[in-house]
Amino acid sequence: MESFQCPICFHDFNSSEGSPLVLHCGHTFCLKCISAMERRMGALNCPHCRSKDYREVSLMKKNILVLQHLSESKNEPLAPCAEHQNLEATFFCLDENVPFCSRCATKHKKHDFYDIDDTVITQGTDKQLEEAKKKAEDLLSTARSERDWSVNIFNKVEEKKAKAIEEIDRKFEPLLQAIDKKKKEFVMSLNRPVNALVKRIQENVEYCDDIVKKRQKTISDIDGIMRQISKIAGPARLQAVQSINKLSFEQDKLADKLKTLEQEAENLNFNMDISLDSALRSVEGLTSQEIAIENELKWSPEVLPAAEEVHSNPLQVQLVETLAIEGLISTQSVRTVMESTDRKDFIPDESSPYEDRPQRIGFNTTISAPHMHAMTLSILEPWLVPGARVLDIGCGSGYLTVCMAKMIGRGKVYGVDHIEELINQAIDNIRKSNLYLLQKNDLEMRMVHRDGRIGLLEYAPFDVIHIGAATPEIPQPLLEQLAPGGVLMAPVGPISGFQHITIVKKDENGNLQTHSSQTVNYAPLTDRDRQCPS
């Protein structure tokens, strides 16, 4: 390189804000300038060649040639001896793992010691780092194996549930036309016995994901130390190597917990010894038929959300099937709701409704990708129960609001958006194929034009609050309107970058518990003037 200055700000590169970072195209700029670059569709454009780079700044590599030049330009003195502060530590004792000066030489004359810059010392620190990295890699491998174990347990539960569903289908075939709605209620009831177990398994998978990230960061830190010492020697090298003592190598003991979950999954049993002969003989009307079936089974499903008969669009069903195959939908209830809610009804005609990506709906905003809707419904499902009160902030075209209304069946659901035209569009969208939701006696569904950051105090408290836009922090009015035992879900983080899905739970005493998970990129939660400037 001809210059060691950032070509944007013309400041010298350094090890802090002026750290030299390399884009995918190979051009180098300082950390401060790259952090200030505007992202378009999630990508940074190189000021030189306009090449795109989708990485977060924290993942970009530093220019080693520039760093080496900066290191060579410094003449760092040797560290002082621990016992004689006025003298430099020019030797290193391998027996006691300590540097010392010439006056201390007699104390170490029977020890194995070398000059501070000797290659033996260099090779020793390299071996120490390699052993630390190997240990971290082993821990990472264990964490990944335990995560796979968790997923296998989850699959066993789902396989058992699927077999039970097949048995129900076979037994109900003679009455399919007359009691199809009742059969669906029994199928949906299969979710109830396993919900708590599935939730614990999912929490364990999330915990394993956190451990994997932790182990990956440890390895990344060690790699960083190894790159750092490749161009330094002496005390600075020793100090850098000793920093590995701050890293965690503690084994995470999950085997016992996983064995318990696996045993519970093995013991899970659905008694589906169904004989419907007497029910078939008693067919005189739907009501008496239902009673006969429940008496025959000696088991009644819990009260389930009322389902409207709909004819699902095959393209919508295919989209949901793809999401299920990819593991993005884990329960039958979420799958049923998304299959019956045609995405085509909620986006402009010129869009591609059945592609798994966001689609523009006007007013400088989008409807989220289908996999995000599936993830949101799966996370909130334990709280989306009959009788729940739900608040959907940033409802946009109304798709997720409709899905949550179908999940609870009866209760209260409110969609809020600060763009009045979007609220009107959402109401029109609901009327296309889901008008019955607005007409049900046991379901109050309202679409409200308002700044979502202040919530809906007049309808509070809410058991579920979903925020569908990025916010640096969760607005206090929404936390206050969350009911005890309720849950709030929001993408929290800088509105100009990436956010993390954040789950806030309020216990019966009003205390809040917060958990953050995957990285996302949402449009900001703001006002109309900023979202749609004139």
C-alpha positions, 0 to 999 in steps of 0.5 A: 500500500502506498499510504497508511491513511484511511482513503475516506477521512485521511486519518492515520490507521490505528488500533482503535477507531482507526482500525483498518478493516477489509471489505469483501472486494479487498479495499481497506477503510477505517472502523469509524468510516465503515461504521458510518456507512449507510446500508442499503437492503442490508449491504454496505457499498464499497466507496471505490468499486461499489461492491456489496458487503453484507457482513456486520462490522464486527465480523470484518477482518483487519488488514494484517499488513497495515497492523504489522506496519503499525507494530513495527513502527513502535519500539516497545520497551521490555516489561520491568522485573517483578522484583526489581522494577528499575530493571528490564525482564530480559529472561523467562523461567519455564519452571516458574512461568515468570520473566526476570532480570539479570539480578534474579539470575542466581535464583533461577540458575538451576531452572530451565530458563531462556532469553525473553526473545528465544524461539523456545519461548515463542514455541511454548506459547504457540503450543499453549494456544494450540492446546487451548484452542483444541480444548475449546473445539472439543467443547464446541463439538460437545455443545453441537452434539447435545443440540442434535440430541435435543433436536432428536428428542423433539423429533421423537415427540413429533413422530409420536404425535403424528402416529396418533393423528394417523390413528384418528384419521383412520377411525374417523373415516366413516364419519368424516363428512358429518363430524369433520369439524369435531375430528379437527378439534381432537387432532388439535387437542393432541398438542395440549399434552406435549406443549409443556414438554416441547417448550422445555425441549425448545428452551434447551435447544435455545440454550445449546445455541447460546453455548455453541455461540459462546464456544465459537467466540472462545475459538475466535478470541484464541484465533485473534490472540494467535494473529496478534502474537504472530507479529510481536515478541517479548513481554507483549507476546507473553501478556497477549498469551496470558489473556487466555486465562480469562476465557471460559473452558468449563464443561456445560453439563447437559447430559442428565437433563437431556436424558430426562427429556428423552425419557419423558418423550419415550413415556409420552403415550396417546391412548387412541383405542377408538371404537365408533360403532355405537357412535355410528348407530346414534347418528341423528344429529350433530349434537347427539353424535358429538356426545356419543363420540365423547362417551365412546372415547371417554375423553373430551378435547379441551375447549378449542378456538372455533374454526371457520370452514375455509378452502386453503389455496394450494399455493399457500399450503405448499408455502407452509409445507416448505416452511414445515420441512425446513423446521420453521413450523413445529406445531400443527396449530400454527401450520393450520392457521397459516394454511388457512390465511392466504398471504395473497389477500394481504399484499398488492396484486403485483407482488409475489405472495408465496415467496419466502421474503418480505413484500412491499405494501406501500408507505415505505414499509413491508409485510414480513417474510412467511418464516418470520410469521411462523417463528412469531406464532410458534414463540407466542403460541403458549400465550395465544389461548382462548380468552386471551387479549392480544395487541399487535403493534405495527400491524401493517396489512393485517396478516399476523393480526388475523393469524393471532385471532385464529389462534385464540378463537375467542377473546380480544385482538387489536391491530395498531398502525400509525398509517391510517391508509394501512389500517383501512387496507388491513380491514379490506384485506380481512374482509376478503376471506376472513370476514367471519372474524369481524362478525364472531360474537365471542371475538372482538377484533379491532384495527386502530389508527394510532402511534403504537408506541403509546399502546392502547391503554383503554383496552389494556391489560394485554396477555400478548403484545407483539411489536412488528418494528425495530425499537432501540428500547421497549416503550414504557407504556407497552411494558405497563400495559402488559398483564401479569403472566403475559409476554411481549415480543419485539425486535430490539436494537439500533433502528439503522442496523440489526436487532435481536428478537427480545422476549419479555415475560411479566410474572404475577408480581409484576417483575420482568424477565428478558431474553434475547435470541436471533438477529433480525433486521426490521423497519423502525418503529417511528412516526408517519413523518419520518416513515413517509416524508413529504 
